[in-house]
Amino acid sequence: MVKVSEIAAAVGRGVVAGVIGTAAMTVASTAEMKIRGRAPSSAPARAAAKVLRIEPADEADEARFSTTVHWAYGTSWGVVRGLLGALGLRGATGASAHFALVWGTELTMLPALGVAPPVPQWGTKEVAIDAVHHLVYATATSVAYRWLDR
């Protein structure tokens, strides 16, 4: 049986790891956006706005909300990484489970909320790029978690 103190410690490590993973994903996606000349995705913020029933007042408000959602979402998924670690999922197994949960949720929820088209309509290139961004996140989060858990 896992002790409450062990779960709390794992969640704390997960929060820190989630921030690190979000930073890594931010660097990767920002570089990709500059290379491809595309605007940032607004789908995660639109999903959060829909669920929370929030309507940004203007473009600046929308940009701030998008940044807040990005960091809150990545940090909160770090908590899940910590819980996976507390359950004994470490190394590649824990990282793979974390990646599957994070990316699977995105692929399911954004279309379900009507803020992104169904995944088959994305095209192979966009799916691959999205997968890489989430792989960067899950890998960086898991590496940070492993380092904090030593």
C-alpha positions in Angstrom: 0.0 0.0 0.0 1.3 3.5 -0.9 1.4 6.0 2.0 -0.3 9.3 1.7 3.0 11.0 2.4 4.5 9.2 -0.6 1.6 10.2 -2.8 2.0 13.8 -1.7 5.7 13.8 -2.4 5.1 12.2 -5.8 2.5 14.8 -6.7 4.9 17.6 -5.6 7.7 16.2 -7.8 5.1 15.8 -10.6 4.1 19.5 -10.4 7.8 20.6 -10.8 8.3 18.0 -13.5 5.2 19.3 -15.3 6.5 22.8 -15.3 9.8 21.6 -16.8 8.0 19.5 -19.4 5.8 22.5 -20.3 8.8 24.6 -20.7 10.4 22.0 -23.1 7.2 21.8 -25.1 7.0 25.6 -25.3 10.5 25.8 -26.7 9.9 23.0 -29.2 6.5 24.4 -30.4 7.8 27.9 -30.6 10.7 26.8 -32.8 8.3 24.8 -35.0 5.9 27.8 -35.3 8.7 30.1 -36.3 10.1 27.6 -38.8 6.7 26.9 -40.4 5.4 30.5 -40.0 2.2 29.5 -38.3 0.3 31.1 -35.4 0.0 29.4 -32.0 -2.9 27.0 -31.6 -5.9 28.4 -29.9 -7.7 25.1 -29.6 -6.6 24.3 -26.0 -7.6 27.8 -24.8 -10.9 27.6 -26.7 -11.6 24.2 -25.1 -10.9 25.6 -21.6 -13.0 28.7 -22.2 -15.9 26.5 -23.3 -15.7 24.2 -20.3 -15.2 27.1 -17.9 -17.7 29.3 -19.7 -15.1 32.1 -20.0 -15.1 34.6 -22.8 -11.9 36.7 -23.2 -12.7 40.3 -23.7 -10.2 41.0 -26.5 -7.2 39.6 -28.3 -4.8 40.5 -25.5 -7.1 38.9 -23.0 -7.3 35.8 -25.2 -3.5 35.6 -25.5 -3.1 35.8 -21.7 -5.8 33.2 -21.2 -4.1 30.9 -23.8 -0.7 31.2 -22.0 -2.4 30.6 -18.6 -4.2 27.5 -20.0 -1.0 26.2 -21.6 1.0 26.3 -18.4 -1.8 25.2 -16.1 -2.6 22.2 -18.3 1.0 21.1 -18.6 1.6 21.6 -14.9 -1.5 19.6 -14.0 -0.5 16.7 -16.2 2.7 16.7 -14.2 0.5 15.7 -11.2 -0.6 12.7 -13.2 3.0 11.8 -13.9 3.7 11.9 -10.2 0.7 9.7 -9.5 1.9 7.2 -12.1 5.3 7.2 -10.3 3.6 6.6 -7.0 1.9 3.6 -8.5 5.2 2.2 -9.5 5.3 3.2 -13.2 8.8 4.4 -13.7 11.2 4.8 -16.6 10.0 4.1 -20.1 6.8 2.5 -18.9 5.8 5.6 -16.9 6.8 7.9 -19.7 4.8 5.9 -22.2 1.7 5.8 -20.0 2.0 9.5 -19.4 2.4 10.3 -23.1 -0.6 8.1 -24.0 -2.8 9.7 -21.4 -1.8 13.3 -22.3 -1.9 12.9 -26.1 -5.0 10.6 -26.0 -6.9 13.1 -24.0 -6.1 15.9 -26.4 -7.0 13.8 -29.5 -10.3 12.9 -27.9 -11.3 16.1 -26.1 -10.6 18.9 -28.6 -12.8 17.3 -31.3 -15.4 16.3 -28.7 -15.6 20.0 -27.6 -15.9 21.2 -31.1 -12.7 23.3 -31.0 -10.7 21.1 -33.4 -11.7 18.8 -36.3 -11.7 15.1 -35.9 -8.1 13.7 -36.0 -8.5 11.9 -39.4 -9.1 15.4 -40.9 -5.8 16.8 -39.5 -3.5 15.1 -42.1 -0.5 12.9 -41.4 2.0 15.8 -41.1 -0.1 17.7 -38.5 -0.7 14.6 -36.5 3.0 13.8 -36.5 4.0 17.3 -35.5 1.4 17.2 -32.7 2.7 13.8 -31.6 6.3 15.2 -31.5 5.3 18.1 -29.3 3.5 15.9 -26.8 6.4 13.4 -26.9 8.8 16.2 -26.0 6.5 17.2 -23.1 6.1 13.6 -21.8 9.8 12.9 -22.2 11.0 16.1 -20.5 8.4 15.6 -17.7 9.4 12.0 -17.1 13.2 12.8 -17.2 12.6 15.6 -14.7 10.4 13.4 -12.5 13.0 10.6 -12.5 15.7 13.1 -11.5 13.5 14.5 -8.7 12.6 11.0 -7.6 16.2 9.7 -7.1 
